[in-house]
């Protein structure tokens, strides 16, 4: 029995919304059609995926397992389509993702010199989409920062760097030569990776600037971010006892691309000044 990707997409919509009506609206199909497709998928798999009662819809243990597997399965399928379209479209291309503060210029130049027939492009990724953009093929590989969801990825550690406190320029601690984590214990922190209900997630360095400058909170950022991004109403102070920020190169684990292999070999050597020991 082969899994039908269309049914899997239908299942993911219901599993994420836990509501057949809203899932049908998202998918632009009639609700009875969606219900039939889910029943057919349950028959194909030989297991119930949802529990339906007067209180609503919940996932069974089998459904939770399928949801975990389906996201990666669909990402791989989408990535395959994208790579096929690229291959049919003409010149070879390598798209390299990078997080704010990570300089990829040396690696791209070195790769371009070794592969003049390949178009090498850079695209910034953020903390909340770095894994997805790799798995769905939007980027071929990326310089990422921890924390990262490792499932489906191959990770190559590159270097680590110190972190600094990002503070409003008029903050009481702004003039200090350095700070300890204990100095910041009572300071409100930006919750960009774990927003409260109703809060908008903070995704980019520019959004962090606005939040810190307005007094919403402070945050710790990698030293390279402080070196590359500045504003007169923001200041940075070293925090030597903060956990170091780790930069890794990541790509989709099942891919067997000679271009990815070539880039991964040269990346640790392309910018020795950044490749410090943890």
C-alpha positions as CSV (number, residue, x, y, z in Angstrom):
1,X,0.0,0.0,0.0
2,X,1.4,3.4,-1.1
3,X,0.6,6.4,0.9
4,X,-1.5,9.0,-1.0
5,X,0.1,12.4,-0.5
6,X,-3.2,14.2,-1.1
7,X,-4.8,12.2,1.7
8,X,-1.8,13.0,3.9
9,X,-2.2,16.8,3.2
10,X,-5.9,16.5,4.1
11,X,-5.0,14.6,7.3
12,X,-2.5,17.3,8.3
13,X,-5.0,20.1,7.8
14,X,-7.5,18.3,10.1
15,X,-4.8,17.4,12.6
16,X,-3.6,20.9,12.9
17,X,-7.1,22.5,13.2
18,X,-8.9,19.6,14.9
19,X,-12.0,20.7,13.1
20,X,-13.3,19.1,9.9
21,X,-15.2,22.2,8.8
22,X,-12.3,24.6,9.1
23,X,-10.0,22.1,7.5
24,X,-12.3,21.8,4.6
25,X,-12.3,25.6,4.2
26,X,-8.5,25.7,4.3
27,X,-8.3,23.0,1.6
28,X,-11.1,24.5,-0.5
29,X,-13.1,21.2,-0.6
30,X,-16.5,20.1,0.7
31,X,-16.5,18.7,4.2
32,X,-18.2,15.4,3.2
33,X,-15.4,14.9,0.7
34,X,-12.7,15.5,3.4
35,X,-14.4,13.1,5.8
36,X,-14.5,10.4,3.1
37,X,-10.8,10.9,2.4
38,X,-9.9,10.7,6.1
39,X,-11.9,7.5,6.4
40,X,-10.2,6.1,3.4
41,X,-6.7,7.0,4.8
42,X,-7.7,5.3,8.1
43,X,-8.7,2.2,6.1
44,X,-5.4,2.3,4.2
45,X,-3.4,2.4,7.4
46,X,-5.6,0.1,9.4
47,X,-5.8,2.4,12.3
48,X,-8.1,5.2,13.6
49,X,-6.5,8.6,13.4
50,X,-9.1,10.8,15.1
51,X,-11.5,10.4,18.0
52,X,-14.8,12.2,17.3
53,X,-17.3,12.9,20.1
54,X,-19.6,15.7,21.2
55,X,-16.6,17.6,22.6
56,X,-14.8,17.8,19.3
57,X,-12.0,16.0,17.5
58,X,-8.8,14.7,19.0
59,X,-5.9,12.8,17.6
60,X,-5.4,9.1,18.6
61,X,-1.9,7.8,19.3
62,X,-1.7,6.6,15.7
63,X,-2.8,10.1,14.6
64,X,-0.1,11.8,16.6
65,X,2.5,9.5,15.2
66,X,1.3,10.1,11.6
67,X,1.3,13.9,12.2
68,X,5.0,13.8,13.3
69,X,5.9,11.7,10.2
70,X,3.6,13.6,7.7
71,X,5.2,17.0,8.1
72,X,8.6,15.6,7.2
73,X,7.1,13.5,4.4
74,X,5.3,16.4,2.8
75,X,8.4,18.6,3.1
76,X,10.5,16.0,1.3
77,X,7.9,15.7,-1.4
78,X,7.7,19.5,-1.9
79,X,11.5,19.7,-1.9
80,X,11.7,17.0,-4.6
81,X,9.3,18.9,-6.8
82,X,11.3,22.1,-6.3
83,X,14.6,20.4,-7.2
84,X,13.0,18.8,-10.3
85,X,11.7,22.2,-11.5
86,X,15.1,23.8,-10.9
87,X,16.9,21.0,-12.8
88,X,14.5,21.5,-15.7
89,X,14.9,25.3,-15.6
90,X,18.4,25.7,-16.8
91,X,21.7,26.5,-15.0
92,X,22.6,24.7,-11.8
93,X,22.0,26.7,-8.6
94,X,22.9,26.4,-4.9
95,X,20.9,28.5,-2.4
96,X,22.6,29.0,1.0
97,X,20.6,30.2,3.9
98,X,22.1,32.2,6.8
99,X,21.0,33.6,10.1
100,X,21.5,37.3,11.1
101,X,25.2,38.0,12.0
102,X,26.6,35.0,10.0
103,X,28.8,36.2,7.1
104,X,28.7,33.8,4.2
105,X,30.6,35.9,1.7
106,X,33.9,34.0,1.9
107,X,32.3,30.6,1.6
108,X,30.2,31.7,-1.4
109,X,33.3,33.2,-3.1
110,X,35.3,30.0,-2.5
111,X,32.5,27.9,-3.8
112,X,32.0,30.1,-6.8
113,X,35.7,29.9,-7.7
114,X,35.6,26.0,-7.5
115,X,32.3,25.8,-9.3
116,X,32.0,28.6,-11.8
117,X,29.1,26.9,-13.6
118,X,26.9,27.0,-10.5
119,X,24.9,30.1,-9.5
120,X,25.4,30.4,-5.7
121,X,22.8,32.6,-3.9
122,X,22.3,33.7,-0.3
123,X,19.0,34.0,1.6
124,X,18.5,35.0,5.2
125,X,16.5,32.6,7.4
126,X,15.0,33.2,10.8
127,X,14.9,31.2,14.0
128,X,11.3,30.0,13.3
129,X,11.7,28.9,9.7
130,X,15.3,27.7,9.5
131,X,14.4,24.1,9.6
132,X,11.4,24.4,7.3
133,X,13.2,26.2,4.5
134,X,15.8,23.5,4.5
135,X,13.4,20.6,4.5
136,X,11.0,22.1,1.9
137,X,13.9,22.9,-0.5
138,X,13.7,26.6,-0.4
139,X,17.4,26.7,0.5
140,X,19.8,23.8,-0.2
141,X,21.6,24.2,3.1
142,X,21.9,26.9,5.7
143,X,24.0,28.3,8.5
144,X,21.7,27.9,11.5
145,X,21.9,28.6,15.2
146,X,20.7,26.5,18.1
147,X,18.1,25.7,19.3
148,X,17.2,23.7,16.2
149,X,14.8,20.8,15.6
150,X,17.3,18.2,14.3
151,X,14.8,15.7,12.8
152,X,15.5,15.1,9.1
153,X,18.7,17.2,9.1
154,X,22.4,16.6,9.0
155,X,24.3,19.1,11.2
156,X,27.9,20.2,10.9
157,X,29.2,22.3,13.8
158,X,31.2,25.3,12.6
159,X,32.0,27.6,15.5
160,X,30.6,29.3,18.6
161,X,30.6,32.9,19.7
162,X,30.0,34.9,22.8
163,X,26.6,36.6,23.4
164,X,26.0,40.2,24.5
165,X,23.1,41.9,26.1
166,X,21.0,44.2,23.8
167,X,19.8,47.1,25.9
168,X,18.2,50.5,25.3
169,X,20.9,53.2,25.1
170,X,19.5,54.9,28.2
171,X,19.3,51.7,30.3
172,X,20.8,51.8,33.7
173,X,23.3,49.1,32.8
174,X,24.2,50.5,29.4
175,X,27.5,52.0,30.4
176,X,29.0,48.9,32.0
177,X,32.1,47.3,30.5
178,X,30.5,43.9,30.9
179,X,27.7,42.2,32.8
180,X,26.9,38.9,34.4
181,X,23.7,36.9,34.0
182,X,22.9,37.7,37.6
183,X,22.9,41.5,36.7
184,X,20.1,40.8,34.3
185,X,18.0,38.5,36.5
186,X,15.3,41.0,37.2
187,X,15.2,42.5,33.7
188,X,12.1,41.8,31.5
189,X,13.2,39.5,28.7
190,X,11.8,39.4,25.2
191,X,9.8,36.2,24.7
192,X,10.2,36.0,21.0
193,X,10.7,32.2,20.9
194,X,7.8,31.6,23.3
195,X,5.2,34.3,23.0
196,X,2.2,34.4,25.3
197,X,-1.3,33.9,23.9
198,X,-2.2,36.9,21.8
199,X,1.4,38.2,21.5
200,X,3.0,38.5,18.1
201,X,6.2,36.5,17.7
202,X,9.4,38.5,17.2
203,X,11.2,37.1,14.2
204,X,13.9,39.4,12.9
205,X,16.7,41.5,14.3
206,X,14.9,44.6,13.2
207,X,11.9,43.6,15.3
208,X,14.2,43.0,18.3
209,X,15.5,46.5,17.9
210,X,12.1,48.0,18.0
211,X,11.0,45.9,21.0
212,X,14.2,46.7,23.0
213,X,14.3,50.4,22.1
214,X,10.7,50.8,23.1
215,X,11.4,49.3,26.6
216,X,9.4,46.0,26.1
217,X,12.4,44.0,27.3
218,X,16.0,43.1,26.8
219,X,17.6,40.1,25.0
220,X,20.9,38.3,24.5
221,X,22.2,38.2,20.9
222,X,25.4,36.7,19.3
223,X,28.5,38.9,19.3
224,X,28.4,39.0,15.5
225,X,25.0,40.5,15.5
226,X,26.3,43.4,17.6
227,X,29.2,43.8,15.2
228,X,26.9,44.1,12.1
229,X,23.8,45.8,13.4
230,X,23.7,49.1,15.2
231,X,21.3,51.9,16.1
232,X,21.8,55.0,18.2
233,X,19.1,54.0,20.6
234,X,20.5,50.5,21.2
235,X,23.6,49.5,23.0
236,X,25.4,46.1,23.5
237,X,27.2,44.9,26.6
238,X,29.3,41.7,26.8
239,X,27.9,38.9,29.1
240,X,30.9,36.6,29.6
241,X,29.0,33.9,31.6
242,X,26.2,33.6,29.1
243,X,26.0,30.3,27.2
244,X,27.8,30.7,23.9
245,X,25.9,30.7,20.6
246,X,26.6,27.8,18.3
247,X,26.6,28.1,14.5
248,X,26.1,24.9,12.4
249,X,25.7,24.1,8.8
250,X,22.5,22.1,8.1
251,X,21.0,20.3,5.1
252,X,18.3,17.7,4.5
253,X,19.6,14.4,5.7
254,X,18.4,12.2,2.7
255,X,19.8,14.5,0.0
256,X,22.8,13.2,-2.0
257,X,23.9,16.4,-3.7
258,X,27.5,16.7,-4.8
259,X,27.1,20.5,-4.6
260,X,26.0,20.3,-1.0
261,X,28.9,18.0,-0.2
262,X,31.3,20.4,-1.9
263,X,30.0,23.4,0.0
264,X,30.0,21.5,3.4
265,X,33.7,20.6,2.8
266,X,34.8,24.2,2.2
267,X,32.6,26.0,4.7
268,X,34.7,25.3,7.8
269,X,37.8,26.6,6.0
270,X,36.3,29.6,4.2
271,X,36.4,32.0,7.1
272,X,39.0,30.8,9.7
273,X,38.7,34.0,11.7
274,X,35.2,32.9,12.8
275,X,36.1,29.2,13.4
276,X,37.1,29.5,17.0
277,X,36.9,26.7,19.5
278,X,33.8,26.6,21.8
